[in-house]
Structure formats: structure tokens, C-alpha cells
Amino acid sequence: MKYIYLFILVTVIGIPNSVIGQGFTNIKVNHLTTGDQNTDGGNSIAVNGNIVYLLWQDMDSTCFSYVSKSTDGGVTFNNGVKVGGSDPNIFGAITTDNAGSIYVVWDGIVGENFNGVFFAKSVNQATTFSAPLTISAEGVFPQIAVHGSNVYIFFYKPKAGNKVGCFFARSTNGGTTFEVPYEITDASIDEVKWDSPNAMGLDNNGNIYCIWNDGRRVGTGTDVYLAKSTNNGVSFGANIIVNDIAGDANKTRTGPTVAVTGSNVYVAWRQEDDGSGSNRKILFGKSTNGGSSFVAATEIASGGRGSPSLAINSTGEIYIAYPQFTGGKNGLFCTKSNNQGATFPVTVFISDTDSNVKDPSICVDGNDMFYAVWTLAREGNEDDIYFAKGKITVTNIEEEASVIPKQFELMQSYPNPFNPRTTIPFSLPSKSFVSLKVFDALGREMATLVSEELSAGIYSKHWDATSVTSGIYFYRLQAGSFVETRKMLLVR
């Protein structure tokens, strides 16, 4: 097992690529700090009305966490307020309640070692924070959630014999004091992959859903597990495996994120199939019985380099954002479903740069406004923190995002390989007569998916290949003078 106190800094090497299509204005947040910056992989964004709070870390010169605030809905941000007192810290998470109080949790560090889990609260819109309160003298990757006067903190903690467990602590008085943390994992954990490894979500009834990855199953990989509390965190039920229990135990599953509406529990995570980093994908899982069991996962994207972030809006529509490098595209993507995860017909490019992206965090407010914050990772650890907001909509006639792309583009279908249904996204910078067709390897036309005039926008069309045999197929987009063909693989 990787020793839990080891201070891990992952360097992302910049790969030159052409600028991808975009429609969201990107705003730089770190005004005073330079060098290695980080948004971590927990909840790094919180919204209350027209005020947006972003939690990020300067890991270059100060190793402190900052909360930057926007009072104009995310148009501009202040320089940020340091949280954590005078002690260096890292790996934090932030949330807010209906009254506008801000809650932050983080890891302290001393030298290259983690130094416990700490908490602070602001009741004046992040102008100042309370003195740090120690939640645990040991622990890493804390997450935080609030329900009424209850404050919940979820984190990993080392145990005897080089083992580790997932621990939970709660406050019933708004964060004034916390109960002693207790373990919610019900098996011995020998391995944890340190890539945004845990998350926490609440439903409207206050039920708590904690999710993480661990290596309890025999094999070299990790699985995604979930535990649920139905009594405000007094206790948690049995650990439920989210991914397919019959699936390969040598696959590495990391960065799980969770969101809940009603009895539907949605989970997204990154999966690496070969251990070499060359076969990564973003997967989506769903439970319709409150997390008691999960259906087979759906591949959302291939080439998903980093961990995803998941959110739902007031009507239950699902948003999944993830860093991806695919072909000539390199940046932050967001895909959306308006049918409870049956399909994800819209994929929007959020970032407007060709540099690498890591550690996104997203949320959606009551007006269905989408917010995202992420680390823009350049060569030489010259990073920046960026923010974007906007609306992503799906129409009933044709799947269309409410942004105008800058160029014609035919994107890779997803999932790919597929069986038997795949989604083909494309973008139009202007109104055009569009033809989208599918052909087999001999050039025979198999399906006409689009043959009509469409307005500018980002679209997706589905192809159901139930009636055709396995093999390589090609899809061709023609829009005015623009023509492009791509390949996809049907595997039975």
C-alpha cells in the first residue's frame, strides 16, 4: 500500500494540441500566486445566490488554501482569503448552507507529511474564518457536507498494520464541536489509489452517501464502494460495490463522485484498464433503489485523463465534467443527460485552452446555471486556477447545447467500442444543411441519422446498431463545404 503520509505531487506534462471548440468564458482566479496551483479533487466550489466561492491551493511558495469570492455571479473574483491559520495545508473541500455560512475542511501538512484533518467556518461571506478545529490528528482527503445544523466530514485514516479505513465525523451544532470519528468501511483495505479517491452526497431527506475506492478484492486494482446512512450519520449500512463485482479485479477505478435525487443514486469514476495510463475511460453507474444495488456501468468517454466531477440540477438532469485528451482535443469536457442517465446526448467543451486540465469541480444552482472550477496545468508546474459558468440545455427535437462553437467539428462517438448504441456529437458554428450518415467497412450506407437544416450549436445523434453485425463502421458529417469521417467499433 502507498504509505498514507507520503506527500504526493503529480506533475502533468503539457502536450501541445490545437485549441478546442469552446463557448464558455474562462476566468483566471489566482491573481497573486504563481507556479504550482491546485483545485484538488473534492468539492472546490460553492454557490449561494449571486455569490460564488472557490477553494484552491497555492502549492508553490506558500502551500496554503484560499477561498476566492465573487459577488457578481462569477464575473470577477477577489484575491482570496487564506484559510487554516498560519499552518500549511492541502486537499480541502468547501460547502455552504441556506443561510450563507461557509464550511471548509482540509489536511494539515508538516514538511512532507500529512498532519490531520481540520475544519473552519465563516458566517460573514468568507471575509474571515473561525480558528481551525481539529477533527482528527490523522487523516487525508476530507470531504464535507451540511444538512440543517448537522455538519458531516468524511476522510481516509491510517490504521494498524499498514491498513487504512474510511472514517466519518459529524457535528450536530453547526460545526461548534464534532463527535469522535468512526470507521464506516466494513472490510480490511490494503490499497487506495490516490486520485481524488472519495466523495460524499446528500439526498433531500438528509440521507448520507459516502463513496470511495479501495483494494479489498483480491487483485492489483481497486473497486468503487458506497456506504449509506439513513439516521443523520449515527451509523452506516453495509458497503456496496458500485462497479460490476464480476468485473476484472485488476482494473484501477479511481476518483468516484456521487449525486442523489429521490431514490436515484448516480456515480461517475475513472477507470484504467491496463495499468499503463494508455487505456483510461470515464464510467457512469446508477442505482434506482437508493444505493442498494447498481446497474451495469456505462462508458461516458474514452481517453478521460483525470477524475470526473458530477452534479444534478433541480429537475434531476445529470452533469459529468472530466479532463480529456482525445485526438487533437485537450481540455475540460462536460456531458449532460436529461433522461436519468439513459443517454448523455450533449457534450460541451468548457475550457478555452490547449493546455492540460486536472481536478475539476462543478455544481448547478437552482436556476440550472452550471459552474466549474479547475486547474490549468502548464509545463514546468506553471499552473493557474480557472472558472467558467453557463447553461447547458437539451431540446426535445434535437440535442443542442446553448453555446455557439467556433468551428465545424465531428467528434469521436461514445462509447467506443460500443454495443449496441453509441452517440455521435458534432458542432456547427452557423446554420447549415447537415447530413450525418453511417457506412460499413465496404462503403455501404447503413443509416441516415440527420438530413436537415440545423441552427448553430452543439448536437448529438444516436445510432442503435442492434440489427447489424460486429465490426468497424464509419460515420460521415457533411455541413456545407465541411466534410469529415470518423471510425467506430461495434463489439458484440
N, C-alpha and C positions, 0 to 999 in steps of 0.2 A: 504494500500500500504506500502511496505517496505520503510522506510524513506531514501531518496537518499543519505544523508550524512553519513549514518551508514557505518562504515568501516568493511567490511565483509571479514573474512578469513575462508576459508573452509578447514577443516582438513580431509584428505583422509586416512582412516585406511588401513594399509597394510594387505593383505590376502595372506598367503603362498600358492604358487602354483608351479607346476613343470615348468621348463624353456620351453618356446615355441620354435617352429621352427623358424629359422632366416636365413638371407642371407646378411644383411646389417651390415657393421661395425659401431658400435656406438661409438661416440667420446664425452668425457666429456668436457664441455665448461667452467664451473665456476671453475677456478683454485685456487682462493684466498678466496672465500667466502664459508661458510658452513651454515647448518641449513635450514630454510625455504627459498627456491628459487622458482621462478615462471616465466613462459613464457607468462602469461596472455592468453587471447583468441583472441586477434586481430592479425594483420599482424606482426609477430615476426621475419620474415626472408626476406632478400632482396639480390638479386644476380646481379652483374654487371660484365660480362666476367668471369674471374677466381677468382674474389673477392666475398666472401660470408660475409654478415653482419647478425648478430643475436642480437636481442634486448631481454633482460631479466632483472629480478629484484631480488635483494637480499632483501628479506623481513624479514630477521632475525635480523641482527645487524645494518645495515645502512639504509635500506628502500630507496635505490637508484636504478635507472635504469642504465644499462650498455649496450654498443654496443661492442660486440666482433667481431673481423675481422680475416678472413682467406685470405691470398694472394696466397694459393696453392690449391684453389678449394675446401676447406673444409677438408683438411688432418690435419691441425693444426690450432689453434686459439690463438690469444693473450689474455692477461688477461682482456681486455675490457677497454673502455673509459667511464667514468661517464658522463651522460647527465643530464641536468636540473639544473646546477649550484650547489649551496650549500643547496638547499631545497629538502627535501624528496619527492619522487614521486612514482607513481604506475600506472598500467593499460595503457601501452603505445602501440604504433604501429609504424612501420617503412616502408619506401619505398625508391626507388631510381629512377633516371631518366636516359635517354640515355647518358647524359654527365657524369654520375658517381656521381652526387651530392646526398647526403643522407638527407632525411627528417624524422624527428621524432616528435611525438606528445604524450602527456602523461597527467595524472591527478596529480596535486599537492596535498599534504596532510599536515594537521597540526593536530597533535595528532591523534585522531580517525576520523577526518572529512576530506572530500574532499575539495580541495582549488582551484578549477578552472582547465581550460584546457590550456596547454602551448605547444609551438612549438619551435623547433630549427632546424638548417640546417648545414650541413658540406659540404664544397667544396674541402676538402683535404683528401678524403677517410677515414673519421671518425677518423682522427688524433685529430682534435679539432672541437667543435661545437659553433655556434653563441650563444649569450646570449639569455636566454629564452624570448619568446614573448608571452604575454597573449592573448589568443584567446577569452576566456570567464571567468569571475570571478566565474561562477558556471558551473558545468557540470561533466559528468562521462563517461567512456568508449569511448574515442575518437578513430576514425579511420581516416586514411589518404590515399590519392591517388594523383597522379600527371599526368597532361596531358599538355605537352609543358610547357609554363610559368605559367599555372594555377595549383594551389595547393588547394586541397579540404579537408576539415575536417568535420567529421560527428560525433555527440555525443548526449547523453541524457542530458536534462537540466530540473531542477525543475521549476514548475510554481505555481501560487497562488492556494490555496485550496487543497494542498497535491496532486496536479496533476503533470504530467511530460510530456514532449514532446521531439521529435527528432528534433535537430537543425543542421543547415548546415552553414559553413562559407567558404569563398573562398578568395584566393589571385590571382591576375592576373599579378603579377610581381615577380614570383618565390619565394614567401614567405617573401618578404620585409615588406609588410603590408597586413592586412586582412580586408575585409569588415565586417560589423556588422552581427553576426549570425542571422538567421531567422528560424522560425519553418516550417518543412515540413510535420508534421503529421496533418491530417485534421479531427481528432476526439479527444474527451477527453479521456485521458489514465489514468486509475486508478491503474493499476497493471503492473509491469515489473518483470520478473523473472531474477535474477542476475546470469546468467550463460552464459557469453560471448554473450550478448544479441543483438549485432548489427554488421553489416559488410557493406562494400562498394566495388563496382566493376565498371570498365570502359570497354566499347567496343572500337573497332578500330576507330570509328568515334568520340570518346570523350563523348558519352552519359554516364550519371552517373546513377548508380543503387544503392540505399540505401535500406537496409533490416534490419528488427528488429522484436522483439516480443513485443506484448502488450496485455492488457486485456480489450479492449474496448467492446468486445462482452459480453453479459450477461452470466455469468458462473464463475466458480472458476479457470479456466485455462487461457492459453494465446494462441494467434494465431500469425502466421508469416505474416508480411506485407512488401510490397515493394513500393517504390516511384521512379520515373524516371525523369531525367532532360535531355531534348534534346537541351538546349541552354547554355551549359557550366556552369550550376549551377545558372543561373539567376533566375530560378523558377523550381518547380517540379509539376508533374501532380498528379492526384488523387491517394490515397493509394489503392493498390490492395492486396487482401488477397491471399496468396500463397497456403496455405493448403485448404482442402475442406471446403467451407463455411457451408455445411450441416453436417460436422463432429461434434463430441462431443465438446461442448464449455468448458467442464471441464477437458480436457486433457491439460497438460502443454507442450508447444512447446518452446524450447529454443535454443540458440546457432546457429542461422541461418548464413550461409555463402553463398556467391554468386560468380559466374563467368559467363562471357558472351563471346560468339563468334558469329558474324553475328547477326541474329535475334533470336538465341537460348539463353535463359537465364536459367542457371542451379542453383539450390538451394539445400542445404542439411541442415538438422537440427536434433536435438534430440527431441524425444517425450516420455513423461512419461504418461502412461495411468491411473494409479491408485493412484497417489499421495503418494505412499509409497516408491518409488525408486526401486521396485521389478519388474517393467514391463517397461523397457526402450528400445528404439529402435532408429536406425538411419534411417531417411527417405530422399528420393530424389525427388525433384519436377522439372518440366521442362515447359518452355514456348517456343513456336515456333514463337511467334508473337511479340517479343521484350518486353515481360513482361506484355502485356495487359491482358492475362489470362493464367492459368496454368492447365495442365492435372492432373489427379489423381496421388497422390504421390506413390512411390514405396518403399517398405521396403528394405533397404540395409543390415541391420544387426540387430539381436536381442541381447539384453544384452549390447548395446552400453552405457557404463557408463558415458562418458564425451561428450563434444561438438565436432562436426566434423570440419575439415578444407577441403576446396575444391579448386582445381586448374585445369586449362586446359592447354594442350601443344599447339605447333604451328599448329598442324593438327586438333585440336578440340577434342582430346581424354580427357576424364574426369578422374580425380583422386579424391578420397574421403578418407581422413585419419581420424581415430577415435580411442579413447581408448575403449577397450572392455574387459570384463571378461565373458568368456563363457566356461563352463566345467572346464578343467584344464588349460585353456589358459588365460593369463592376460598380456596385453601389447598394443602396438600400431599396428594397422592394417591399410593397405591401399588397397582399391579396385579400379579397373580401368575398364572403358568402352571405346571401340573403335568404337561404333555404336550409338553415340549421346545419350547415356543413356538408350537404349532399353534393354540392358543386361550389367551386370558387371561380366565378366567371370573370372577375375583374382583377387585373394586376396593374398596379401603378408604380412608377419609379419616383421615389421620394427625394433622393439625393440628386444634386446637380454637379457632380464632380466625377472624375475618373479615378480618384484615389480609393483606397480600401476603406471599408466601413466595418465597425465592430460594436458590440454591446448596445443594440437599440433598446429603447423603452418607449411604449406607446400607451395612450389612453384615449377614450372617446367621452365627450361630455354629454349632458342631457339634451343638447341641441344637435347631436350627431356630428359635432366637429371633431376631427381627427387630429391628434397631437403626437409628435415623435421627437425624440432626442437621441443622439448617437455620437460616437467617437469617429472622427475622420482621421484615419491613421495614415500618415505620410511616411516616407522613407526617413531613416535616422531618428525615429521617435519624435518627429516634429508633428504633433497631433493638435487637433482642435475639437471643441465641442460644438455641435450644430443642432439646430432646432428647425422644425417646419410644422405647419398646420394647414388644414384644408378639409374639403368634403369629398368623399368618395361615394358615388351613388351607383345604383344598379337599376336600370329600367326594365320593364316587363317585355318590351318589344325587342330590344337588343341590349346586350350588356355593355354599358358605357360608363366610363369614369368622367367626372365633372372637371377634367383638366384638358387643356389643348396641347398635344405633343408638338414638338418642333420639327419632326421629320416622319416620313413614312417608315414603317418598320413592321416586319414579320418576326415574331418571337418564337422561341422554342416551345413546342407543345408540352403540356404537363398533365399527368405524369408521363414520363418517357424513360424506359419502356412502359407500356400500358396494357390493360386487359379489363373490360373491352372498350372503355370510354376514356377519351382524352379531351383536353381543352386547348384551343389554339388562339392565343392572343395576338392582336395586331393594332397598330396605331395609325391614325390619319390626321395630318396637320391641316387639312382642308376638305371641304365637301368633295366627294369623288364617287364615281360609279365603281363598285367593288365586286370583284369575282374571287371567290375562295373555293378551290376545288382540291379533291384528294385523288391521287393516282397510285396504282400499284407499281411494282418494280419494272413491269413491261410497258408502262406508259398508258395503261387503260384507265379511263376515268371511273372512279369508284363512288364519288359523291360530290354534289354541288352544295356547299354549305352557305354561301352568300352569292347573290346575283341581284344587286340593287344599289341605288344611290344612298350613301350614308353621310351624315354630317361629320365634321371634325371631332375626334375623340379617341378614346382607347376602348377597344372592343375585345370580346372573346366569343368564340363559337365552339360548340361541342361536336365531336364525331363519335358516334356509337358504332363500333366495329363488331357487334355481336354476330353478324351474318357472314363475316369474312374470315379467312384463314390467317394463321400466324405469318409474320414476315415483315419486310421493310416496305413502308409506304411513304409517299411524298405528298406534301401539301403546297399549293402554289397560290400566292396572293397577287392579284393584278388590280392596281388602282391608278387610273390614268396611265401615265407612262412608266409608273413604278411596277416592277415585276420581281418577285423573289420566291424561291423554292427552298423548302427545308425537308429534312428526313425525320421519320419517327418509326418506332419498332413496336409491333404488336406481338406479345408473347402469351401464349395460352398455357 
